[in-house]
Each structure stands twice: as structure tokens, then as C-alpha cells.
């Protein structure tokens, strides 16, 4: 089952996906930093995770799935 789903991904996609997750979590926490005076906040992680899922869905739907 796993091989069927992940067969369309290349090994370079892993770095792209990790970069998207990291950058979204960073952006989510950078907005909350002046308000909470913490480097990592729960609200920032929730915002970053939602943003990362949106971007990963977009990348999977329109970029990876449409490869020849």
C-alpha cells in the first residue's frame, strides 16, 4: 500500500517537502514571536502546520501528480 502511494515521488521531493514544512512553521512562529516573547508558540505551530498542509496539498495536486 505504501509503495503504491509513494511511487510517484522522487527522492528530491523529500527535500522540497521538508523545506516547505520548515519554512511554514518558521513563518507561523515569527508572527507570534513579538506577542508571546517566546521562540516557539503553540498558536504559531498550529498556524504553521495549517499553512504547510495547504502548501503540500497544492504541491501534490498540481505539481507531483501532473508529471509525465
ABEGO torsion letter per residue (X at the ends): XAAAAAAABBAAAAAAAAAAAAAAAAAAAAAAAAAAGBABBAAAAAAAAAAAAAAAAAAAAAAAAABX
